[in-house]
């Protein structure tokens, strides 16, 4: 029996939540060896030290690479990631590395793998986010990757347009949709005890990340003012480790201080987050979960500002500008009985029947076929 080592890199609570079912499949496959690599905000106490969630799920961590402590912004973190992961891939080379998404640390990790001749499998390529530097990091990861798993067919076409061989671009659907369908939710009563937040009344679930093409934190004031105007209880999760994220979190924490109806968490964990998402009136902010998981649950979402601009938005997503007035108007529409009923019936193009199963199967097939990190540019006929 052939055994292949498959490395999976995770750097945030968000990508881990999505990768979790795939990591489980790799761990349980007798023909594969899991090499789980943990880095980024997972190792930051101020963002919840979410490594403990990975360990609680029973996954063995092969390596922890601290790229944030004492580093200077993105460039310092990327330099540390390139060096630290390069050492791992040279000393313990896997047959394949799996990365998800578009963050700067994933770009550096993919670059380290490419330099060490390790084939990269990239999940969620082909998307666009015109309000964040993630836009070009994502496309750079695509060009370094040997295998691609976009979430929808229109994203697959974009990857092929970038010169990738069609046979190596497999539409898998969204891992977030699979999580929504398979995770057993926590009851409102149990969730209230865990989080010390009332789930008996209407509330909003909110996440606001920096728009990294600017200074990062300039829109959070209007966002919080709008939530104040709407007047509903709000359950917040912190922004990620992007530039400006600390300023966003500090302002939300300041506004939540002394209030029982606004509460901020570093991380809720996958199960608690999706359980809260099921119960909320609407998801608000600029997290990608508002474009994937919320529609899969039939929950309205308000997508604020430019961070997710360019991504496909289901009809249950209301996109708006970043001004206080625009956000208030969008939230009021989202929580109306008419729109909530509409959202429950909206179609979702990201549900293809189990993304982790498709990705797991295709990774094994590629490894058995001896996939190489080298590839030829695919030219489209004009």
TORKOL-4160 file (C-alpha; in steps of 0.2 Angstrom, whole numbers, padded with zeros to 4 digits, m for minus):
382
<pt num="1" X="0000" Y="0000" Z="0000"/>
<pt num="2" X="0007" Y="0017" Z="m0005"/>
<pt num="3" X="0007" Y="0031" Z="0008"/>
<pt num="4" X="0008" Y="0049" Z="0004"/>
<pt num="5" X="0011" Y="0063" Z="0016"/>
<pt num="6" X="m0001" Y="0078" Z="0014"/>
<pt num="7" X="0003" Y="0094" Z="0023"/>
<pt num="8" X="m0011" Y="0106" Z="0027"/>
<pt num="9" X="m0007" Y="0123" Z="0033"/>
<pt num="10" X="m0019" Y="0134" Z="0043"/>
<pt num="11" X="m0017" Y="0151" Z="0050"/>
<pt num="12" X="m0034" Y="0158" Z="0056"/>
<pt num="13" X="m0049" Y="0152" Z="0064"/>
<pt num="14" X="m0058" Y="0155" Z="0048"/>
<pt num="15" X="m0048" Y="0144" Z="0037"/>
<pt num="16" X="m0047" Y="0130" Z="0050"/>
<pt num="17" X="m0066" Y="0130" Z="0052"/>
<pt num="18" X="m0067" Y="0127" Z="0033"/>
<pt num="19" X="m0053" Y="0114" Z="0032"/>
<pt num="20" X="m0059" Y="0104" Z="0047"/>
<pt num="21" X="m0069" Y="0091" Z="0037"/>
<pt num="22" X="m0055" Y="0089" Z="0025"/>
<pt num="23" X="m0042" Y="0087" Z="0038"/>
<pt num="24" X="m0052" Y="0074" Z="0046"/>
<pt num="25" X="m0053" Y="0064" Z="0030"/>
<pt num="26" X="m0035" Y="0065" Z="0027"/>
<pt num="27" X="m0032" Y="0059" Z="0045"/>
<pt num="28" X="m0043" Y="0044" Z="0044"/>
<pt num="29" X="m0037" Y="0038" Z="0027"/>
<pt num="30" X="m0025" Y="0024" Z="0029"/>
<pt num="31" X="m0016" Y="0028" Z="0013"/>
<pt num="32" X="m0012" Y="0046" Z="0019"/>
<pt num="33" X="m0001" Y="0054" Z="0032"/>
<pt num="34" X="m0007" Y="0070" Z="0039"/>
<pt num="35" X="0006" Y="0084" Z="0042"/>
<pt num="36" X="m0004" Y="0098" Z="0050"/>
<pt num="37" X="0005" Y="0115" Z="0050"/>
<pt num="38" X="m0001" Y="0128" Z="0062"/>
<pt num="39" X="0004" Y="0147" Z="0061"/>
<pt num="40" X="m0003" Y="0164" Z="0061"/>
<pt num="41" X="m0017" Y="0170" Z="0072"/>
<pt num="42" X="m0019" Y="0153" Z="0080"/>
<pt num="43" X="m0004" Y="0156" Z="0090"/>
<pt num="44" X="m0009" Y="0174" Z="0096"/>
<pt num="45" X="m0017" Y="0175" Z="0113"/>
<pt num="46" X="m0025" Y="0192" Z="0109"/>
<pt num="47" X="m0035" Y="0183" Z="0095"/>
<pt num="48" X="m0040" Y="0168" Z="0106"/>
<pt num="49" X="m0025" Y="0156" Z="0104"/>
<pt num="50" X="m0036" Y="0145" Z="0093"/>
<pt num="51" X="m0023" Y="0132" Z="0092"/>
<pt num="52" X="m0032" Y="0125" Z="0107"/>
<pt num="53" X="m0048" Y="0122" Z="0096"/>
<pt num="54" X="m0037" Y="0112" Z="0084"/>
<pt num="55" X="m0030" Y="0101" Z="0098"/>
<pt num="56" X="m0048" Y="0099" Z="0106"/>
<pt num="57" X="m0053" Y="0092" Z="0089"/>
<pt num="58" X="m0040" Y="0078" Z="0092"/>
<pt num="59" X="m0029" Y="0083" Z="0077"/>
<pt num="60" X="m0010" Y="0080" Z="0079"/>
<pt num="61" X="0000" Y="0096" Z="0076"/>
<pt num="62" X="0016" Y="0092" Z="0066"/>
<pt num="63" X="0023" Y="0109" Z="0068"/>
<pt num="64" X="0019" Y="0126" Z="0075"/>
<pt num="65" X="0027" Y="0141" Z="0066"/>
<pt num="66" X="0026" Y="0158" Z="0075"/>
<pt num="67" X="0027" Y="0171" Z="0061"/>
<pt num="68" X="0019" Y="0186" Z="0071"/>
<pt num="69" X="0028" Y="0188" Z="0087"/>
<pt num="70" X="0040" Y="0203" Z="0086"/>
<pt num="71" X="0038" Y="0205" Z="0067"/>
<pt num="72" X="0034" Y="0221" Z="0058"/>
<pt num="73" X="0018" Y="0219" Z="0049"/>
<pt num="74" X="0014" Y="0208" Z="0034"/>
<pt num="75" X="0032" Y="0209" Z="0027"/>
<pt num="76" X="0040" Y="0203" Z="0043"/>
<pt num="77" X="0027" Y="0189" Z="0045"/>
<pt num="78" X="0029" Y="0183" Z="0026"/>
<pt num="79" X="0048" Y="0183" Z="0029"/>
<pt num="80" X="0046" Y="0172" Z="0044"/>
<pt num="81" X="0034" Y="0161" Z="0035"/>
<pt num="82" X="0045" Y="0159" Z="0020"/>
<pt num="83" X="0060" Y="0154" Z="0031"/>
<pt num="84" X="0051" Y="0143" Z="0044"/>
<pt num="85" X="0040" Y="0133" Z="0032"/>
<pt num="86" X="0055" Y="0132" Z="0020"/>
<pt num="87" X="0065" Y="0123" Z="0033"/>
<pt num="88" X="0050" Y="0111" Z="0036"/>
<pt num="89" X="0048" Y="0107" Z="0018"/>
<pt num="90" X="0067" Y="0104" Z="0016"/>
<pt num="91" X="0068" Y="0093" Z="0031"/>
<pt num="92" X="0051" Y="0084" Z="0031"/>
<pt num="93" X="0045" Y="0086" Z="0013"/>
<pt num="94" X="0027" Y="0081" Z="0010"/>
<pt num="95" X="0020" Y="0074" Z="m0006"/>
<pt num="96" X="0008" Y="0088" Z="m0007"/>
<pt num="97" X="0003" Y="0104" Z="0002"/>
<pt num="98" X="m0015" Y="0110" Z="0004"/>
<pt num="99" X="m0018" Y="0129" Z="0007"/>
<pt num="100" X="m0035" Y="0138" Z="0007"/>
<pt num="101" X="m0039" Y="0156" Z="0001"/>
<pt num="102" X="m0029" Y="0172" Z="m0001"/>
<pt num="103" X="m0020" Y="0178" Z="0014"/>
<pt num="104" X="m0002" Y="0185" Z="0014"/>
<pt num="105" X="0004" Y="0171" Z="0025"/>
<pt num="106" X="m0003" Y="0158" Z="0014"/>
<pt num="107" X="0006" Y="0166" Z="m0001"/>
<pt num="108" X="0022" Y="0165" Z="0008"/>
<pt num="109" X="0019" Y="0146" Z="0013"/>
<pt num="110" X="0015" Y="0142" Z="m0005"/>
<pt num="111" X="0030" Y="0151" Z="m0011"/>
<pt num="112" X="0041" Y="0141" Z="0002"/>
<pt num="113" X="0033" Y="0124" Z="m0005"/>
<pt num="114" X="0036" Y="0130" Z="m0023"/>
<pt num="115" X="0054" Y="0133" Z="m0019"/>
<pt num="116" X="0056" Y="0116" Z="m0012"/>
<pt num="117" X="0047" Y="0107" Z="m0026"/>
<pt num="118" X="0032" Y="0102" Z="m0016"/>
<pt num="119" X="0016" Y="0102" Z="m0026"/>
<pt num="120" X="0002" Y="0114" Z="m0020"/>
<pt num="121" X="m0016" Y="0111" Z="m0020"/>
<pt num="122" X="m0026" Y="0127" Z="m0019"/>
<pt num="123" X="m0044" Y="0129" Z="m0012"/>
<pt num="124" X="m0055" Y="0143" Z="m0017"/>
<pt num="125" X="m0045" Y="0151" Z="m0031"/>
<pt num="126" X="m0052" Y="0161" Z="m0045"/>
<pt num="127" X="m0061" Y="0173" Z="m0033"/>
<pt num="128" X="m0059" Y="0192" Z="m0032"/>
<pt num="129" X="m0059" Y="0204" Z="m0018"/>
<pt num="130" X="m0056" Y="0221" Z="m0024"/>
<pt num="131" X="m0056" Y="0229" Z="m0007"/>
<pt num="132" X="m0041" Y="0219" Z="0000"/>
<pt num="133" X="m0023" Y="0215" Z="m0005"/>
<pt num="134" X="m0029" Y="0197" Z="m0004"/>
<pt num="135" X="m0034" Y="0200" Z="m0022"/>
<pt num="136" X="m0017" Y="0198" Z="m0029"/>
<pt num="137" X="m0010" Y="0186" Z="m0016"/>
<pt num="138" X="m0024" Y="0174" Z="m0021"/>
<pt num="139" X="m0020" Y="0174" Z="m0039"/>
<pt num="140" X="m0001" Y="0172" Z="m0035"/>
<pt num="141" X="m0005" Y="0157" Z="m0026"/>
<pt num="142" X="m0015" Y="0150" Z="m0041"/>
<pt num="143" X="0001" Y="0152" Z="m0052"/>
<pt num="144" X="0011" Y="0143" Z="m0039"/>
<pt num="145" X="m0001" Y="0128" Z="m0037"/>
<pt num="146" X="m0002" Y="0112" Z="m0046"/>
<pt num="147" X="m0020" Y="0108" Z="m0042"/>
<pt num="148" X="m0035" Y="0119" Z="m0040"/>
<pt num="149" X="m0052" Y="0117" Z="m0031"/>
<pt num="150" X="m0063" Y="0132" Z="m0034"/>
<pt num="151" X="m0079" Y="0134" Z="m0026"/>
<pt num="152" X="m0090" Y="0136" Z="m0042"/>
<pt num="153" X="m0089" Y="0134" Z="m0060"/>
<pt num="154" X="m0087" Y="0152" Z="m0064"/>
<pt num="155" X="m0072" Y="0153" Z="m0053"/>
<pt num="156" X="m0065" Y="0138" Z="m0062"/>
<pt num="157" X="m0066" Y="0147" Z="m0079"/>
<pt num="158" X="m0056" Y="0161" Z="m0072"/>
<pt num="159" X="m0042" Y="0150" Z="m0066"/>
<pt num="160" X="m0041" Y="0142" Z="m0083"/>
<pt num="161" X="m0041" Y="0159" Z="m0090"/>
<pt num="162" X="m0025" Y="0162" Z="m0080"/>
<pt num="163" X="m0016" Y="0148" Z="m0090"/>
<pt num="164" X="m0020" Y="0133" Z="m0079"/>
<pt num="165" X="m0023" Y="0116" Z="m0087"/>
<pt num="166" X="m0042" Y="0112" Z="m0086"/>
<pt num="167" X="m0039" Y="0094" Z="m0080"/>
<pt num="168" X="m0030" Y="0101" Z="m0065"/>
<pt num="169" X="m0045" Y="0113" Z="m0060"/>
<pt num="170" X="m0059" Y="0104" Z="m0052"/>
<pt num="171" X="m0075" Y="0113" Z="m0046"/>
<pt num="172" X="m0078" Y="0106" Z="m0028"/>
<pt num="173" X="m0091" Y="0118" Z="m0020"/>
<pt num="174" X="m0088" Y="0127" Z="m0004"/>
<pt num="175" X="m0081" Y="0119" Z="0012"/>
<pt num="176" X="m0092" Y="0131" Z="0022"/>
<pt num="177" X="m0108" Y="0124" Z="0015"/>
<pt num="178" X="m0103" Y="0107" Z="0020"/>
<pt num="179" X="m0100" Y="0113" Z="0038"/>
<pt num="180" X="m0117" Y="0120" Z="0038"/>
<pt num="181" X="m0125" Y="0104" Z="0033"/>
<pt num="182" X="m0115" Y="0092" Z="0044"/>
<pt num="183" X="m0111" Y="0101" Z="0061"/>
<pt num="184" X="m0124" Y="0097" Z="0074"/>
<pt num="185" X="m0129" Y="0114" Z="0081"/>
<pt num="186" X="m0129" Y="0119" Z="0100"/>
<pt num="187" X="m0146" Y="0122" Z="0107"/>
<pt num="188" X="m0150" Y="0141" Z="0111"/>
<pt num="189" X="m0151" Y="0137" Z="0130"/>
<pt num="190" X="m0133" Y="0129" Z="0130"/>
<pt num="191" X="m0126" Y="0142" Z="0119"/>
<pt num="192" X="m0133" Y="0156" Z="0131"/>
<pt num="193" X="m0124" Y="0147" Z="0145"/>
<pt num="194" X="m0108" Y="0145" Z="0135"/>
<pt num="195" X="m0107" Y="0163" Z="0129"/>
<pt num="196" X="m0117" Y="0173" Z="0142"/>
<pt num="197" X="m0127" Y="0181" Z="0129"/>
<pt num="198" X="m0146" Y="0179" Z="0127"/>
<pt num="199" X="m0152" Y="0170" Z="0112"/>
<pt num="200" X="m0171" Y="0171" Z="0116"/>
<pt num="201" X="m0172" Y="0188" Z="0108"/>
<pt num="202" X="m0168" Y="0194" Z="0090"/>
<pt num="203" X="m0150" Y="0199" Z="0088"/>
<pt num="204" X="m0137" Y="0202" Z="0074"/>
<pt num="205" X="m0120" Y="0192" Z="0071"/>
<pt num="206" X="m0106" Y="0204" Z="0066"/>
<pt num="207" X="m0089" Y="0203" Z="0060"/>
<pt num="208" X="m0079" Y="0218" Z="0053"/>
<pt num="209" X="m0062" Y="0215" Z="0045"/>
<pt num="210" X="m0050" Y="0229" Z="0039"/>
<pt num="211" X="m0051" Y="0235" Z="0021"/>
<pt num="212" X="m0033" Y="0232" Z="0018"/>
<pt num="213" X="m0031" Y="0243" Z="0003"/>
<pt num="214" X="m0033" Y="0258" Z="0014"/>
<pt num="215" X="m0027" Y="0261" Z="0032"/>
<pt num="216" X="m0038" Y="0247" Z="0037"/>
<pt num="217" X="m0049" Y="0253" Z="0051"/>
<pt num="218" X="m0057" Y="0269" Z="0044"/>
<pt num="219" X="m0074" Y="0261" Z="0041"/>
<pt num="220" X="m0077" Y="0253" Z="0058"/>
<pt num="221" X="m0084" Y="0269" Z="0066"/>
<pt num="222" X="m0098" Y="0271" Z="0054"/>
<pt num="223" X="m0102" Y="0252" Z="0055"/>
<pt num="224" X="m0104" Y="0253" Z="0074"/>
<pt num="225" X="m0114" Y="0269" Z="0073"/>
<pt num="226" X="m0126" Y="0260" Z="0061"/>
<pt num="227" X="m0128" Y="0246" Z="0073"/>
<pt num="228" X="m0131" Y="0258" Z="0087"/>
<pt num="229" X="m0145" Y="0266" Z="0076"/>
<pt num="230" X="m0153" Y="0249" Z="0072"/>
<pt num="231" X="m0154" Y="0245" Z="0091"/>
<pt num="232" X="m0153" Y="0226" Z="0091"/>
<pt num="233" X="m0142" Y="0216" Z="0102"/>
<pt num="234" X="m0126" Y="0211" Z="0093"/>
<pt num="235" X="m0114" Y="0197" Z="0095"/>
<pt num="236" X="m0097" Y="0201" Z="0088"/>
<pt num="237" X="m0082" Y="0191" Z="0083"/>
<pt num="238" X="m0065" Y="0200" Z="0082"/>
<pt num="239" X="m0056" Y="0205" Z="0066"/>
<pt num="240" X="m0042" Y="0194" Z="0059"/>
<pt num="241" X="m0023" Y="0198" Z="0060"/>
<pt num="242" X="m0023" Y="0210" Z="0044"/>
<pt num="243" X="m0016" Y="0227" Z="0045"/>
<pt num="244" X="m0028" Y="0238" Z="0055"/>
<pt num="245" X="m0036" Y="0223" Z="0064"/>
<pt num="246" X="m0030" Y="0228" Z="0081"/>
<pt num="247" X="m0038" Y="0245" Z="0079"/>
<pt num="248" X="m0054" Y="0238" Z="0073"/>
<pt num="249" X="m0055" Y="0226" Z="0088"/>
<pt num="250" X="m0050" Y="0240" Z="0100"/>
<pt num="251" X="m0064" Y="0251" Z="0094"/>
<pt num="252" X="m0077" Y="0237" Z="0095"/>
<pt num="253" X="m0071" Y="0233" Z="0112"/>
<pt num="254" X="m0073" Y="0251" Z="0118"/>
<pt num="255" X="m0091" Y="0252" Z="0111"/>
<pt num="256" X="m0095" Y="0235" Z="0119"/>
<pt num="257" X="m0089" Y="0241" Z="0136"/>
<pt num="258" X="m0102" Y="0242" Z="0149"/>
<pt num="259" X="m0116" Y="0235" Z="0138"/>
<pt num="260" X="m0125" Y="0218" Z="0140"/>
<pt num="261" X="m0133" Y="0218" Z="0123"/>
<pt num="262" X="m0116" Y="0220" Z="0113"/>
<pt num="263" X="m0103" Y="0206" Z="0116"/>
<pt num="264" X="m0086" Y="0203" Z="0108"/>
<pt num="265" X="m0077" Y="0187" Z="0106"/>
<pt num="266" X="m0060" Y="0183" Z="0100"/>
<pt num="267" X="m0066" Y="0167" Z="0092"/>
<pt num="268" X="m0082" Y="0157" Z="0095"/>
<pt num="269" X="m0076" Y="0141" Z="0087"/>
<pt num="270" X="m0084" Y="0133" Z="0072"/>
<pt num="271" X="m0099" Y="0124" Z="0081"/>
<pt num="272" X="m0103" Y="0139" Z="0091"/>
<pt num="273" X="m0102" Y="0151" Z="0077"/>
<pt num="274" X="m0113" Y="0141" Z="0065"/>
<pt num="275" X="m0125" Y="0138" Z="0079"/>
<pt num="276" X="m0126" Y="0157" Z="0082"/>
<pt num="277" X="m0127" Y="0160" Z="0063"/>
<pt num="278" X="m0143" Y="0149" Z="0063"/>
<pt num="279" X="m0151" Y="0159" Z="0076"/>
<pt num="280" X="m0147" Y="0177" Z="0071"/>
<pt num="281" X="m0159" Y="0189" Z="0062"/>
<pt num="282" X="m0145" Y="0193" Z="0050"/>
<pt num="283" X="m0126" Y="0192" Z="0048"/>
<pt num="284" X="m0118" Y="0209" Z="0046"/>
<pt num="285" X="m0101" Y="0215" Z="0042"/>
<pt num="286" X="m0088" Y="0210" Z="0028"/>
<pt num="287" X="m0083" Y="0192" Z="0032"/>
<pt num="288" X="m0084" Y="0179" Z="0018"/>
<pt num="289" X="m0095" Y="0169" Z="0029"/>
<pt num="290" X="m0109" Y="0181" Z="0025"/>
<pt num="291" X="m0107" Y="0176" Z="0007"/>
<pt num="292" X="m0106" Y="0157" Z="0009"/>
<pt num="293" X="m0111" Y="0150" Z="0026"/>
<pt num="294" X="m0126" Y="0162" Z="0029"/>
<pt num="295" X="m0134" Y="0159" Z="0012"/>
<pt num="296" X="m0132" Y="0140" Z="0015"/>
<pt num="297" X="m0142" Y="0142" Z="0031"/>
<pt num="298" X="m0155" Y="0154" Z="0022"/>
<pt num="299" X="m0150" Y="0168" Z="0034"/>
<pt num="300" X="m0149" Y="0186" Z="0027"/>
<pt num="301" X="m0133" Y="0194" Z="0026"/>
<pt num="302" X="m0127" Y="0212" Z="0024"/>
<pt num="303" X="m0110" Y="0214" Z="0015"/>
<pt num="304" X="m0103" Y="0231" Z="0020"/>
<pt num="305" X="m0090" Y="0241" Z="0010"/>
<pt num="306" X="m0077" Y="0235" Z="m0003"/>
<pt num="307" X="m0068" Y="0220" Z="0006"/>
<pt num="308" X="m0078" Y="0207" Z="m0003"/>
<pt num="309" X="m0082" Y="0217" Z="m0018"/>
<pt num="310" X="m0080" Y="0205" Z="m0034"/>
<pt num="311" X="m0085" Y="0189" Z="m0026"/>
<pt num="312" X="m0101" Y="0181" Z="m0031"/>
<pt num="313" X="m0116" Y="0186" Z="m0019"/>
<pt num="314" X="m0131" Y="0175" Z="m0018"/>
<pt num="315" X="m0148" Y="0184" Z="m0019"/>
<pt num="316" X="m0149" Y="0183" Z="0000"/>
<pt num="317" X="m0134" Y="0195" Z="0002"/>
<pt num="318" X="m0137" Y="0213" Z="0002"/>
<pt num="319" X="m0122" Y="0223" Z="m0002"/>
<pt num="320" X="m0120" Y="0241" Z="0003"/>
<pt num="321" X="m0108" Y="0255" Z="0004"/>
<pt num="322" X="m0099" Y="0259" Z="0021"/>
<pt num="323" X="m0108" Y="0275" Z="0026"/>
<pt num="324" X="m0119" Y="0275" Z="0042"/>
<pt num="325" X="m0135" Y="0278" Z="0032"/>
<pt num="326" X="m0132" Y="0265" Z="0019"/>
<pt num="327" X="m0128" Y="0251" Z="0032"/>
<pt num="328" X="m0144" Y="0256" Z="0042"/>
<pt num="329" X="m0155" Y="0255" Z="0027"/>
<pt num="330" X="m0147" Y="0238" Z="0022"/>
<pt num="331" X="m0149" Y="0230" Z="0039"/>
<pt num="332" X="m0167" Y="0236" Z="0041"/>
<pt num="333" X="m0171" Y="0228" Z="0024"/>
<pt num="334" X="m0162" Y="0212" Z="0029"/>
<pt num="335" X="m0171" Y="0209" Z="0045"/>
<pt num="336" X="m0188" Y="0212" Z="0038"/>
<pt num="337" X="m0200" Y="0197" Z="0038"/>
<pt num="338" X="m0202" Y="0198" Z="0019"/>
<pt num="339" X="m0183" Y="0197" Z="0015"/>
<pt num="340" X="m0180" Y="0184" Z="0029"/>
<pt num="341" X="m0193" Y="0173" Z="0020"/>
<pt num="342" X="m0185" Y="0177" Z="0003"/>
<pt num="343" X="m0167" Y="0172" Z="0010"/>
<pt num="344" X="m0174" Y="0155" Z="0016"/>
<pt num="345" X="m0178" Y="0150" Z="m0001"/>
<pt num="346" X="m0163" Y="0157" Z="m0011"/>
<pt num="347" X="m0152" Y="0146" Z="m0022"/>
<pt num="348" X="m0134" Y="0143" Z="m0017"/>
<pt num="349" X="m0122" Y="0139" Z="m0032"/>
<pt num="350" X="m0109" Y="0133" Z="m0019"/>
<pt num="351" X="m0118" Y="0117" Z="m0014"/>
<pt num="352" X="m0111" Y="0102" Z="m0025"/>
<pt num="353" X="m0113" Y="0088" Z="m0012"/>
<pt num="354" X="m0098" Y="0088" Z="m0001"/>
<pt num="355" X="m0083" Y="0098" Z="m0005"/>
<pt num="356" X="m0071" Y="0089" Z="0007"/>
<pt num="357" X="m0075" Y="0072" Z="m0001"/>
<pt num="358" X="m0072" Y="0079" Z="m0019"/>
<pt num="359" X="m0055" Y="0087" Z="m0014"/>
<pt num="360" X="m0050" Y="0072" Z="m0004"/>
<pt num="361" X="m0053" Y="0060" Z="m0019"/>
<pt num="362" X="m0045" Y="0071" Z="m0032"/>
<pt num="363" X="m0029" Y="0074" Z="m0021"/>
<pt num="364" X="m0027" Y="0055" Z="m0019"/>
<pt num="365" X="m0029" Y="0053" Z="m0038"/>
<pt num="366" X="m0016" Y="0066" Z="m0042"/>
<pt num="367" X="m0004" Y="0059" Z="m0030"/>
<pt num="368" X="m0006" Y="0041" Z="m0037"/>
<pt num="369" X="m0003" Y="0048" Z="m0054"/>
<pt num="370" X="0013" Y="0056" Z="m0048"/>
<pt num="371" X="0008" Y="0075" Z="m0050"/>
<pt num="372" X="0022" Y="0087" Z="m0053"/>
<pt num="373" X="0024" Y="0105" Z="m0047"/>
<pt num="374" X="0029" Y="0108" Z="m0065"/>
<pt num="375" X="0016" Y="0113" Z="m0077"/>
<pt num="376" X="0013" Y="0120" Z="m0094"/>
<pt num="377" X="0004" Y="0136" Z="m0098"/>
<pt num="378" X="m0013" Y="0133" Z="m0105"/>
<pt num="379" X="m0017" Y="0145" Z="m0120"/>
<pt num="380" X="m0035" Y="0149" Z="m0123"/>
<pt num="381" X="m0041" Y="0151" Z="m0141"/>
<pt num="382" X="m0047" Y="0169" Z="m0145"/>
